[in-house]
Amino acid sequence: MDNFTIMEKIRGIRALAIFISGWGMAWYSQPATWHKGSWLMLIGLVMVIVTALLQSVIELEEGNEE
């Protein structure tokens, strides 16, 4: 699998993470479901950070190959 395909998958996962965080924000604003919303926001934030780190590592490896 080439790096372009991997980067596209990372972008898709990041888009899903942003969606999950947004969903969590909507739940967080409701008094009855704020605890579920806070967990969803936390999960989304962790997913965004992990995908950003993966993307940085892949870009660094591409730079080292050239």
Rosetta silent file (secondary structure, phi, psi, omega in degrees, C-alpha in Angstrom):
SEQUENCE: MDNFTIMEKIRGIRALAIFISGWGMAWYSQPATWHKGSWLMLIGLVMVIVTALLQSVIELEEGNEE
SCORE:     score description
SCORE:     0.000 S_00000001
   1 L     0.000  128.821 -177.798    0.000    0.000    0.000 S_00000001
   2 L   -82.881  168.681 -175.780    1.491    3.318   -0.998 S_00000001
   3 H   -66.116  -30.557 -179.952    1.620    6.413    1.183 S_00000001
   4 H   -63.228  -43.161  179.105   -1.100    8.201   -0.800 S_00000001
   5 H   -64.720  -41.364  178.812   -3.639    5.485    0.048 S_00000001
   6 H   -63.836  -42.119  179.701   -2.603    5.536    3.700 S_00000001
   7 H   -64.118  -36.916  177.671   -2.937    9.336    3.816 S_00000001
   8 H   -65.732  -39.090  177.177   -6.438    9.114    2.342 S_00000001
   9 H   -66.138  -39.721  177.694   -7.446    6.622    5.027 S_00000001
  10 H   -62.946  -41.520  177.906   -6.003    8.889    7.724 S_00000001
  11 H   -63.639  -37.285  177.351   -8.009   11.823    6.347 S_00000001
  12 H   -65.900  -41.743  178.035  -11.153    9.688    6.429 S_00000001
  13 H   -65.176  -39.067  178.563  -10.527    8.671   10.036 S_00000001
  14 H   -65.477  -39.087  176.683   -9.915   12.307   10.944 S_00000001
  15 H   -63.078  -40.357  176.110  -13.192   13.324    9.307 S_00000001
  16 H   -63.374  -40.207  179.388  -14.967   10.639   11.335 S_00000001
  17 H   -64.270  -40.127  178.297  -13.273   11.901   14.508 S_00000001
  18 H   -66.301  -38.560  176.558  -14.434   15.457   13.835 S_00000001
  19 H   -63.073  -44.382  179.080  -17.962   14.164   13.271 S_00000001
  20 H   -61.913  -41.880  178.539  -17.849   12.227   16.562 S_00000001
  21 H   -63.616  -41.254  177.751  -16.607   15.333   18.381 S_00000001
  22 H   -64.123  -40.002  176.647  -19.406   17.412   16.898 S_00000001
  23 H   -62.930  -41.164  176.994  -21.943   14.811   17.906 S_00000001
  24 H   -62.944  -38.672  177.581  -20.462   14.880   21.399 S_00000001
  25 H   -64.399  -38.020  178.041  -20.791   18.671   21.516 S_00000001
  26 H   -65.370  -40.997  178.785  -24.464   18.393   20.612 S_00000001
  27 H   -71.541  -33.444 -178.517  -25.025   15.841   23.386 S_00000001
  28 H   -64.899  -29.912 -178.114  -22.935   17.853   25.840 S_00000001
  29 L   -75.779  -12.215  178.379  -25.279   20.815   25.473 S_00000001
  30 L   -94.649  131.951 -176.736  -28.237   18.725   26.687 S_00000001
  31 H   -59.973  -34.161 -175.398  -28.548   18.383   30.482 S_00000001
  32 H   -78.327  -21.790 -174.115  -29.557   14.703   30.387 S_00000001
  33 H  -123.252   21.563 -175.929  -26.720   13.508   28.149 S_00000001
  34 H   -63.058  -33.515 -178.542  -23.792   15.776   29.012 S_00000001
  35 H   -68.210  -37.913  176.357  -21.712   12.860   30.355 S_00000001
  36 H   -67.324  -40.029  179.462  -22.047   10.913   27.076 S_00000001
  37 H   -63.260  -39.024 -179.807  -21.179   14.050   25.128 S_00000001
  38 H   -65.249  -38.805  177.509  -18.038   14.663   27.142 S_00000001
  39 H   -66.945  -40.529  178.375  -16.811   11.119   26.422 S_00000001
  40 H   -63.951  -41.181  177.454  -17.553   11.476   22.708 S_00000001
  41 H   -63.063  -40.253  179.183  -15.672   14.776   22.571 S_00000001
  42 H   -65.411  -44.214  178.246  -12.716   13.182   24.353 S_00000001
  43 H   -61.739  -45.032  178.612  -12.684   10.184   21.994 S_00000001
  44 H   -61.920  -41.433  178.946  -12.869   12.477   18.970 S_00000001
  45 H   -63.745  -43.453  178.308  -10.047   14.656   20.269 S_00000001
  46 H   -63.021  -40.776  179.106   -7.800   11.644   20.872 S_00000001
  47 H   -63.606  -40.584  178.792   -8.560   10.324   17.375 S_00000001
  48 H   -64.285  -43.082  179.950   -7.656   13.690   15.812 S_00000001
  49 H   -64.469  -43.457 -179.516   -4.370   13.842   17.740 S_00000001
  50 H   -64.404  -43.091  179.571   -3.430   10.263   16.803 S_00000001
  51 H   -67.287  -34.645  177.060   -4.181   10.805   13.103 S_00000001
  52 H   -65.273  -40.703  177.514   -2.168   14.046   13.120 S_00000001
  53 H   -65.477  -42.156  177.452    0.797   12.199   14.636 S_00000001
  54 H   -61.293  -42.616  179.528    0.481    9.374   12.088 S_00000001
  55 H   -63.853  -39.599  178.192    0.365   11.869    9.250 S_00000001
  56 H   -63.851  -42.437  179.416    3.477   13.628   10.590 S_00000001
  57 H   -63.247  -43.589  179.873    5.377   10.347   10.840 S_00000001
  58 H   -64.106  -41.943  178.609    4.450    9.370    7.283 S_00000001
  59 H   -65.879  -36.297  176.690    5.487   12.782    5.945 S_00000001
  60 H   -65.811  -39.992  178.654    8.811   12.541    7.793 S_00000001
  61 H   -65.960  -36.946  176.892    9.448    9.086    6.324 S_00000001
  62 H   -63.570  -38.723  178.747    8.693   10.415    2.845 S_00000001
  63 H   -66.815  -34.673  179.739   11.241   13.200    3.416 S_00000001
  64 H   -73.592  -27.950 -179.330   13.891   10.714    4.543 S_00000001
  65 H   -73.311  -28.274 -176.492   13.390    8.529    1.453 S_00000001
  66 L   -81.337    0.000    0.000   14.122   11.398   -0.945 S_00000001
